[in-house]
Amino acid sequence: MHYEPVSGPGAWYGRDLARRDDWIHVFSAAQIREIEAAVAGARVPLGELTPKAFPLPSVGPFLRRVLTELLEGRGFVLLRGLPMERWSREQQAITYLGIGSWLGGFRSQNAKGHLLGHVKDLGLDIRDPNVRYYQTNRALEYHTDSVDIVGLLCLQTAKAGGASYLASSMTVFNEVLRRRPDVVPALFEPFPTDRRGEVPEGMKPWFDIPIYHWHASRLSCIYVRQYIESAQKQFPQARRLTRAQIEAMDLMDALCNDPEVHVAMNFRPGDVQLLHNHQILHARGDFENWPEPERHRHLLRLWLSPPEARPLPEVFAPRYGSIVPGDRGGIVVKGTTLRVPLEAE
């Protein structure tokens, strides 16, 4: 295989973006009024919201431009200014799902079939092989989610910590290629990754997939080191990682954690962070919650699959369930029923 650097707007450095704010859009009062009118007029079940059921005459075309930026440009955007404090939880959910419907179809985020996810510390122990990191207050290392686009809406912030970090996986690849070309081939070999107990029927409790893939003239990345290492511990029958694979991941992590490479942001209530998993790695710092449960850090999450998404190789199918744009990604196991919980479960 021939390895070459990736160019274009998706190969950015955090040191440059930290000096700019063109990746932040603040909703205007007129846009908020338009969104609130759509919320008031919504008449379909939450999981069935579509642009037709959630009309946004001016905000909708703007969101379509955001989608183009996600898929073909920088790969992420921060939308700011939704007035969380004056909306009920149901209104918050309708708003978020309605906005998300303009970007892609909703995908299940866990074995429970949650189309609306709750990123919140539930007091669970990450040592439990069925617990995922978003259910704790532990730091999340740089990773991708198993869907084309992930969105986070901030409802409440922590007392301390919990900053969000993004890095371009295209820039990371370029830097690995520049610094250690000898380990680049290892990134295109299979890495067993733990499913954390959410196993589709007929599948193994882990999936094997390379971190980087060239397909249809595009480079895509899928990476969750915490679950790669978990698979090594939990499943002796899984393929053992090579020294080159481990060194390649070490370098990837070091690059992501370099302030020259990543961009950091602290969420405010009403912020919506949207990112394209195939070209963005994201992380979260440890956080400390307020003592009052009602003030705990709380984000709503969407996993979205746009019909306009890039083609993916067949090797994604064991994780994405399908590689058909608009109908891929997410987690579905036997007995999963799709639903929209308004509170964390």
C-alpha positions in Angstrom: 0.0 0.0 0.0 1.2 3.5 -0.8 1.0 5.9 2.1 0.9 9.7 1.5 0.0 12.8 3.5 -3.6 14.0 3.6 -4.3 17.6 2.6 -7.3 19.9 2.7 -9.3 21.7 5.4 -9.7 18.5 7.5 -5.9 18.4 8.2 -5.8 21.2 10.8 -3.7 22.1 13.8 -5.2 23.2 17.1 -2.6 26.0 17.5 -4.2 27.6 14.4 -7.8 27.2 15.4 -7.2 28.4 19.0 -6.6 31.9 17.5 -9.9 31.9 15.5 -13.5 31.6 16.2 -14.9 30.8 12.8 -15.8 27.3 14.0 -18.3 28.8 16.5 -21.7 29.9 15.5 -23.9 31.8 18.0 -27.6 31.4 17.3 -29.4 34.8 16.7 -32.6 35.8 18.4 -34.4 35.3 15.2 -33.0 31.8 14.8 -34.0 30.9 18.4 -37.6 32.1 17.6 -37.7 30.0 14.5 -36.5 26.9 16.5 -39.1 27.5 19.3 -41.9 27.8 16.7 -40.8 24.4 15.3 -40.8 22.9 18.8 -44.3 24.2 19.5 -45.6 22.8 16.3 -44.0 19.3 16.6 -46.7 16.6 16.5 -44.8 13.4 15.9 -43.1 11.0 18.3 -39.6 12.3 19.2 -37.8 9.4 17.4 -39.7 10.2 14.2 -38.8 13.9 13.9 -37.7 14.8 10.4 -37.1 18.2 8.6 -40.7 18.0 7.3 -42.0 17.5 10.9 -39.6 20.2 12.2 -39.6 22.9 9.6 -36.8 25.5 9.9 -37.2 27.9 6.9 -33.9 29.7 7.5 -32.1 27.6 10.1 -32.6 24.5 8.1 -30.5 25.6 5.1 -27.9 26.9 7.5 -27.8 23.4 9.1 -27.3 21.8 5.7 -24.2 24.1 5.2 -23.0 22.9 8.6 -23.4 19.3 7.4 -21.2 20.1 4.4 -18.5 21.6 6.7 -18.7 18.4 8.8 -18.4 16.0 5.9 -16.1 17.9 3.5 -14.4 20.6 5.6 -12.9 21.0 9.1 -15.0 18.2 10.4 -16.5 19.9 13.5 -18.5 22.9 14.5 -19.7 24.4 17.8 -23.3 25.9 17.8 -23.8 28.2 20.8 -26.7 30.0 22.5 -29.6 27.6 22.8 -31.6 28.9 25.9 -31.6 25.7 28.0 -32.8 27.5 31.1 -36.2 28.5 29.7 -37.1 25.1 28.2 -38.5 21.9 29.8 -36.6 18.7 29.3 -39.1 17.6 26.7 -38.6 20.9 24.8 -34.8 20.5 25.1 -35.1 17.0 23.6 -37.5 18.1 20.8 -35.1 21.0 19.9 -32.0 18.8 19.8 -33.7 15.9 17.9 -35.3 18.4 15.5 -32.0 20.1 14.7 -30.3 16.7 14.4 -32.9 15.5 11.9 -31.6 18.1 9.4 -28.2 16.4 9.6 -29.0 12.7 9.4 -31.0 9.8 10.7 -30.9 8.9 14.4 -28.9 5.8 15.4 -29.1 3.7 18.5 -26.3 4.5 21.0 -26.4 1.4 23.1 -28.1 -2.0 23.5 -31.1 -0.3 25.2 -31.9 1.4 21.8 -31.4 5.0 23.1 -31.7 7.4 20.2 -31.2 10.3 22.6 -28.1 9.6 24.8 -27.3 11.0 28.2 -23.7 11.6 29.0 -23.7 11.7 32.8 -21.9 10.1 35.7 -24.2 7.4 36.9 -21.8 6.3 39.6 -20.9 3.1 37.7 -17.5 1.3 37.9 -15.5 1.3 34.7 -13.9 -2.0 35.8 -17.3 -3.6 35.0 -16.8 -4.9 31.4 -20.3 -3.8 30.5 -19.9 -0.2 31.6 -18.9 2.5 29.1 -16.8 5.5 29.9 -19.5 8.1 29.2 -21.5 6.7 32.2 -18.7 7.7 34.6 -16.7 10.8 35.5 -13.5 9.3 34.2 -11.4 10.9 31.5 -12.2 9.7 28.0 -9.0 9.3 25.9 -9.0 10.3 22.3 -11.4 8.1 20.4 -14.1 8.0 17.7 -17.8 6.9 18.1 -19.3 4.2 16.0 -21.3 6.4 13.7 -20.7 9.1 11.0 -21.6 12.2 13.1 -21.9 12.6 16.9 -23.5 15.6 18.5 -23.3 16.7 22.2 -25.7 19.3 23.7 -24.6 20.7 27.0 -27.5 21.0 29.6 -25.3 21.5 32.7 -21.6 21.8 33.4 -19.5 20.2 36.1 -18.2 22.0 39.2 -14.7 21.5 37.7 -13.1 19.7 34.8 -14.7 18.0 31.9 -13.1 20.0 29.1 -13.6 18.8 25.6 -10.6 18.2 23.3 -10.7 17.6 19.5 -7.8 16.5 17.2 -7.8 16.0 13.5 -7.1 12.3 12.8 -5.8 13.4 9.4 -3.2 15.6 11.0 -2.3 12.8 13.4 -1.8 10.5 10.5 0.4 13.0 8.7 2.5 13.4 11.8 2.9 9.7 12.3 3.9 9.3 8.7 6.5 12.1 9.0 7.9 11.0 12.3 7.6 7.2 12.3 6.9 5.9 8.8 8.0 2.4 9.9 4.9 2.0 12.1 2.4 3.4 9.7 1.6 0.0 8.1 0.7 -1.3 11.6 -2.2 1.2 11.7 -3.8 -0.6 8.7 -3.7 -4.0 10.5 -6.7 -5.3 12.5 -7.1 -4.1 16.1 -9.5 -6.2 18.3 -11.8 -3.8 20.1 -14.1 -4.7 23.0 -17.9 -4.3 22.4 -18.4 -3.8 26.2 -21.1 -6.4 26.4 -23.2 -4.9 23.6 -22.9 -7.8 21.2 -25.1 -8.1 18.0 -26.5 -11.6 17.4 -24.0 -13.9 15.8 -21.0 -11.6 16.5 -18.0 -12.0 18.7 -17.8 -9.8 21.9 -15.1 -7.8 20.1 -14.7 -6.6 16.5 -11.4 -6.5 14.5 -10.8 -3.4 12.5 -7.8 -1.3 11.4 -7.4 2.2 12.9 -6.9 3.8 9.5 -8.5 2.9 6.1 -8.0 4.1 2.6 -11.2 3.7 0.6 -12.7 5.6 -2.4 -9.7 8.0 -2.2 -10.4 9.0 1.4 -8.7 8.2 4.6 -11.0 7.3 7.5 -10.2 6.6 11.2 -11.8 4.5 13.9 -10.1 4.3 17.2 -10.9 3.6 20.9 -7.7 2.6 22.6 -9.4 2.0 26.0 -11.5 -0.7 24.4 -8.7 -2.1 22.3 -6.7 -2.6 25.6 -9.9 -4.0 27.2 -10.2 -6.6 24.5 -6.6 -7.7 25.1 -7.4 -8.3 28.8 -10.9 -9.7 28.5 -10.5 -12.0 25.5 -7.3 -14.2 25.3 -8.5 -15.6 22.0 -8.5 -12.2 20.4 -5.5 -11.3 18.1 -2.5 -10.1 20.1 -1.2 -6.6 19.3 2.2 -6.3 17.8 4.9 -4.1 19.1 4.5 -1.8 16.0 0.8 -1.5 16.7 1.4 -0.5 20.3 4.1 2.0 19.4 1.8 3.5 16.7 -0.9 4.0 19.3 1.5 5.5 21.7 2.6 8.0 19.1 -1.1 8.8 18.1 -2.0 9.5 21.8 1.1 11.7 22.3 0.2 13.7 19.2 -3.4 14.1 20.2 -2.4 15.4 23.6 -0.1 18.0 22.1 -1.6 21.4 22.5 -0.1 22.2 19.1 -2.3 19.5 17.6 -5.6 19.6 19.5 -8.1 22.3 20.2 -9.7 22.5 23.6 -13.1 23.9 24.6 -15.2 24.3 27.7 -18.9 23.7 27.1 -21.5 26.2 28.2 -25.2 25.3 28.7 -26.8 25.5 25.3 -23.7 24.6 23.3 -24.0 21.9 20.6 -20.7 20.3 19.5 -21.0 18.4 16.2 -18.1 16.3 14.8 -17.4 13.9 11.9 -16.0 10.7 13.4 -14.1 9.6 10.3 -11.8 12.6 10.6 -12.0 13.8 14.2 -10.8 12.2 17.4 -12.4 13.6 20.6 -11.5 13.3 24.3 -12.8 14.5 27.7 -11.0 15.4 30.9 -11.9 14.0 34.3 -14.5 16.1 36.1 -15.8 16.8 39.6 -19.6 17.2 40.0 -21.5 19.5 42.2 -22.7 17.9 45.4 -26.3 18.4 44.5 -27.5 15.6 42.1 -29.7 18.1 40.2 -26.7 20.1 39.2 -24.6 17.2 37.9 -22.8 17.6 34.5 -25.3 16.5 31.9 -25.0 16.3 28.1 -27.4 15.0 25.6 -25.9 13.0 22.7 -27.0 12.2 19.2 -25.6 9.7 16.8 -26.5 10.6 13.2 -26.1 8.9 9.8 -26.5 11.3 6.8 -27.3 9.9 3.4 -24.6 12.2 2.0 -21.9 10.5 4.1 -18.7 9.1 2.5 -18.5 5.5 1.3 -16.9 3.1 3.8 -15.1 -0.2 3.3 -16.7 -3.5 4.1 -14.5 -3.9 7.1 -16.7 -1.4 8.9 -19.8 -3.6 8.6 -19.2 -5.7 11.8 -19.2 -2.5 13.8 -21.6 -0.3 11.8 -24.0 -3.1 11.0 -24.2 -1.8 7.4 -22.1 0.5 5.3 -25.0 2.0 3.4 -24.9 5.8 3.9 -27.9 7.1 5.9 -28.5 3.6 7.3 -25.4 2.7 9.2 -23.7 3.0 12.6 -25.0 2.6 16.1 -25.5 -0.4 18.3 -28.4 -2.9 17.9 -28.5 -6.3 19.6 -31.2 -8.9 19.9 -34.2 -7.5 21.7 -33.2 -3.8 21.2 -36.2 -1.5 21.0 -35.6 2.1 19.8 -36.7 4.8 22.1 -36.0 8.3 23.4 -35.5 8.5 27.1 -35.8 12.0 28.6 -33.6 11.1 31.6 -30.4 9.1 32.1 -30.8 5.4 32.6 
